[in-house]
Amino acid sequence: MTQRKIIHLDMDAFFASVEQRDNPAYRGKPLIVGGDPNGRGVVAAASYEARAFGVRSAISCYEAKKRCPDAIFVRPRFEVYRAVSQEIRAIMGELTELVEPLSLDEAYLDVTGKTAHQGSATLMANWLRTAIYERTGLTASAGVSFNKMLAKIASDINKPNGIAIITPAQAQDFIAALPIERFHGIGKASAKRLHDIGVTTGDELRKLPLATLVDLFGQKRGQFYHQIAHGIDDRAVKAERVRKSIGTEITFSENSLNDDFILGKIYEQAFEAFGEMSAKELCATTVTLKIKYANFNQITRSHTVKTPFKNANAAALWLKELYAHTDKHLPVRLVGVTFSHLSPASVAYRQLDLFEWENKSA
């Protein structure tokens, strides 16, 4: 059986690096991409200068400001990040058609059997990092190994702007010394349960019987943890990841009971989500309204149509109706809009146009 060659590419502080690239005044300074540091926004990304102060993504901007008082805060420009991500995706496509994007800033590549760059996955990964820097001005880190789990772990070893390789000969010793928190797929809750029974490293995890892991975590997860402790990860790199939904949401700076204000924000999210869906050449037949109240209770309301929404205005009409049947006595903290039951727009709209033409001709 041919040994697989997997690359995991991870852009370095992607959003923040794009901002520093585009604005020289931000370079070399602690930069935080996110919301208002005096409001309730969260950090979307932080430059390495800000990370030195303990700033990480997903913490509140208020907390980030406390940790790094001199940080520069900028609002995200997702349309720019998406465009740059597409550039990077195209470069990956020059190496292999087997590219599995995980987000805008990271992806797996399967280069098994490729003959470019002497057939070396390491040389391919270095070519990829160089090409990305030359064409976009951004740095990336890469991990190279024989499965997805190890390639992803390797990409973190020499960040930023580095590369690490884990060969089959190195894998078992590497896994044995690895803290269980570093295993991709073991989250904080699972790590705590393992710590509670004295398991802190890959070696200790490897020694646990499969039956014990299944008792602790269930059949599927227990089996997965048992396999990765032994360096087994047979998951394929999937070039086509099926999107089940596309949505956006916004948290208000202050809770609101104002219908006009809330509806305005709902419409904004509808247009943003519809735009993202259209950019991916998809369409949808279901729209869902999400509302989170000040007491953190959350509700969703959905509507499905027979033919895809042709524009955001069509969806907005149904969102207004959905909102009308929600609780108007509780202050609202967050609203979101999601489109689902997705299909390729070229096919769906062509069928819809034909249907409409037949009706008009009848």
N, C-alpha and C positions, 0 to 999 in steps of 0.2 A: 504494500500500500504506500502510495506517495505521501511523504511528509508534507503537511500543509504549511504554507508560508503566509502569515497574517500580519498586517501592519495596523496599528491603531494610531491615528493622527489626531492630535489635540492642539488647537490653536492656543497661544499663550495670552491669557487675559484678554480675550478676543474683543469684546465691546470697548474696553478701556484702551486697548492698543490701537483700534481704529480711530478713536478720538484723539489719541496722542499723535498718530500719524497725520491726521488731517489738520491739527492745530499745534504748531510748534511751541506755543506758549505752555502747553500742557506737558511737554516732554520732560522727563526726569523729576516730575512732581507727583505727589500723591493725588490720584484722580479717582473719583467714585462716580459710576454711572448708576443713576437711580432717581428717586423722588426727592421731595423737599426735606432737608435735614431737620426742619422745624415742624414737619408734619408726620404723616403715618406711612410714608413710602418705605420701600425696602431697597436694598442694594442689589442691582442687577449684575454688576461687575466692579472689580477694583483693580487698579494697577498694582504692580509689584511694590511700588513705593508705598502705597496705602496698605498693602497686605503686611508690610513690616510692622504695622501698628495693630495687627490683629483684626483688620477689616476683612470680612469674607462676604460672599454673595449670600443673599437671603436674610441677613440680619437687618434690623431697622436702620434707616438712614439717621435717625436720631442717635442710636447707639454708635453708629459709625462716626458721627461727628464728635461724640465724646471721646472715642478712642484716638481719633486723628483730627484735632481741631483745625489744622491748617489745610485739610483736604479741599480740593476743588470738586464741586458737585456739578454734574451735567445731566441733562435729561437724555434718555435713550433715543437713538435715531434708528429704529428697527428697519426702516426701508433701506438705509445705507448698509446695515449689517447683512441683510438678506442679499443685497446685490453683491457684496464682497464674498459672501458664502457661495454664491453661484459661480463666481470666478474660481474660487478654490476647488469647488466640485468639478469644474471643467478640467482643471489641471489633474485631479485624481483620475478622471476618465481617460487621460492620456496613458496612464499606466495599466488600468484594468477596467473592465466593464462591471466587475463585482465590487461595487462600493455601497456600503450600508451606512447612510447618514444617521447619526444619533441625535443631532441637534445642529444648529447653525455652525458650531465650532468644533465638532468632532465627528469622526467616522471610522469605520473599519474598512480595510481593503484586503481582498484575497488575491494574492499575486502568485499562487501556486501554478507552476508550469509556465510562467512567463519567462521569455528568454532575454528581454531587454536588460541592460546593465549586468551582463554576464549571468543572468538568472539569479542574482543575489538580492534577497529581500532587503538586506541592509543597505546596499548601494541604491536600490530603488527608493527606500525611505529617505535617504540623504538627498537624492535627486529631487524628490518631492518637496522636501523642506527648502532646498535651494531655489527651486522654481517658484514656490509660493513667495519667498522673500523677494526675489528679483522682480516678480510681476505685481505684487501687492504691497511690498514694503513691510510685511508682517512676519513675525517669527512663529514657528510651530515646533512642538516636541513630538517625538514618535517612539513607539514601542514595537519591537519585532519579536514574534515568537511563533509557536506552532498551533496556538489556539487563541480564541478571543479573550478569555480571562487573563492569560499571562501577557498578551500584547497590551491590554489596557493598563494593567499594573505597571508594566515596563515603561509606558509613556509618561508616567509620573516621576520616574526615578531621577531623571536629569533635567527636570523643568527648571527654568524656562530655556527654550532654544537648545534642546539636547536630544539625545537618542540613547536608548538602551536595548540590548538584545538578551533574550533568555532562550538558550538553546535547549534541546531535549536533554543533553547531558547535564546541564546546570539546574534543570527544573525542580527535581526532588529536593535538593539541598536548599534551593531558594524558597520553595514553599514551606519547608520545615521551619525556617527561621522567621517567616513572615507573621507579623501580628494579625490576628483574625480580623481586625478592623480594616485591614488593607485588602481583604478579599472582596472583589466586586460581587455584590449580591448578598453580603452579610451586612445588614444595617445596624443601627444603634441598639434596637430592641433585641435583635438576635445575638449581637455581641454581648449584651448584658447577661442574657440567659446562659451563654457559654461561659462567661466569666464566673457566674454563680456556681458552676460545677467544676471550676478550676481549669478551664480551657482558654488559653491566651495566645497560643501560636499554632501555626499550621501543623507542626509535628504533633501537638497534643490533639488537635482536631482529627488528624489522620488516624490516631490510635483509638478514637471512639468507635464502638461498633455501629454499624448501619442501623440496627434496631433502636439504639439509643437516640440517634439523630431523628429517626422517624417518629419516635414517641414524643420528642421535644417539639418538632417542627412540622409534622405531617409527612405524608409519603413523598410528595413532589419536592418540597424544599429539603427535606432530610436526605433524599437521594442526591439532590444537586450538591449539597454541602459535602456529602461523602465523596462525590466524584471530584470536585475541585480540590479537595484536600489531597487527592492522589494525582492532581495535574490533568484530570480528564475533563475536557470540555469540547463536545462534538458539535456544538451549535454552528450552523453554517452562516456565512456572510450572505445576507439576503439583499440583493440589489434593489428589489422593489418592496418597500415597506408600505403597506396599505394604510392610508390615513383613514381613521374612522370618524374623525370630527376636526373642525377648525373653529377656534373661538378666542375671544379676548374678554378682558374684564378690567374694571377700574375701581379702586377704593377711594371714596370721597375724602377730602381733607377734613370735612365736618359731616356728621350725620345729618340727613335731610328728610323732611316731610313734604317738601315742595314738589308737587306732581310735575310741573313744567320742567323743573330742573332735572328731576330723576328721568323723565321721559327723554329729555335732551341727551343725557348721558347714555341712555339705552340706545338711542339712534346712532350716537357716535360709535359705540361698540359694534353695532350692526354694520355700519359702513366700513369700519376697520376690518372686521372679520370677513365681510364679503369681499373686500379688496384683496385680502391675503388668499382667500379661496380662489378668486379669479386669477391671481398671479400664478397659481399652481394649476390653472386650467381645469378646475373642478367645479361642480355645481352640487346643490343639495336640495332635498325635498323636506327636510325637517329643520326647524329653528327652535332653539330652546332659550328661554329667559331664566337667568339665575339672579336671585336677590338674597343678599345677606343683610340681616337687620342689626341694629345696634347691640342687641343682646346676643349676637353671634349665631342665632338660629338662621338656617338657610333653607330656601325653597327653590324648586325649579318648575317651570311650566313650559310645555312643548306643544307645537302644532306641526302636523305633517300635511303637505299638499300632494296632489296626484302628479303634477308636473313640476320640474325644478324652478326655483325662484330665478327669474331672469335679471333681477336687479335688487339692490339693497332696499329700495323703497317698497317693493312688494313684501319683503320680509318685515319691514318696519310696521306695516299695517297690522300684521298679525301680532307683532310684539306689543303694540299699543293695546290690542284686545287682551292679550295675556296679562299685561300689567293691570288692566282694569279689574281683573279677578284676583288680585292679591290684597293682602292686609294693608290698608292705608293709615292705620292708627299707630304703626310702629315706625320709628325713624330708620331710614335705610343707610347702611354703611357701604355697601358694594353692589354693583350691578355687572352682569356679564351676558354675553350673547354667544351662542355656539350653533354652528351649522353642522348637521350630520346627515347620514344616509347619502354619502358622497358618491359621485360618479364622474367619469371624464366629460367635461363640458362639450367637447367636439361631437361626441356621440349623442348625448342627451338633448342638446339644443338642436342638432340636425333632425332628430326624430320629432321634437316638438314643432319645429318649423314646418315639417312635412305634414304633421297632423293639422296645424292651423291652416295650411294652404288647401288641404283637402276639404276642410270645413267651409272655407270661403268659396271654394269652387262648386260645392254641392248645391 
